[in-house]
Amino acid sequence: MQTGTFAVQLRNPSQLHQHQIPNVLSQGNMTWHSGYSPYGYDLVTLSNRVKKCYGCGQDFAECYRREPKNIVVRHFDKRVKGKDAQGNLQYTNDFQAAYYHLNPSHIVKKNPVFNGRVSVATELWESLSSATQAFIQSSGLHVQYM
């Protein structure tokens, strides 16, 4: 399906995961990164409760609280909670929501194998203004309807 110059692909459930989740414990010195999360990347409206981009660490400026920039990428991930005595990063046991600017380089900082694919609910996409849709399309992300 084609919308202007913006290619839209329907989401295939078999594409939900970028790759299989390895057994991190059996991999010795391997460390966690977001590519191991079984969750996909979704476009959502930025909530007032969300303060910082997980990728760049910067606060979401006021301009991200209103159209056309009020859409961000959400991903459920194990978050960094500190370091152990040896200086190794420690991660939460459960998955928590992480939010990113619409910038693939911010996501790659946490997930070096991020393939650029994000999903958006059809209802959300259809409710967005043309300016917001254009802003998303210019982000460099590959958007798929769910």
Summary of the structure (lengths in Angstrom):
residues: 146
radius of gyration: 16.2
end to end distance: 13.7
largest distance: 54.1
contacts: 368
relative contact order: 0.23
helix: 24%
strand: 27%
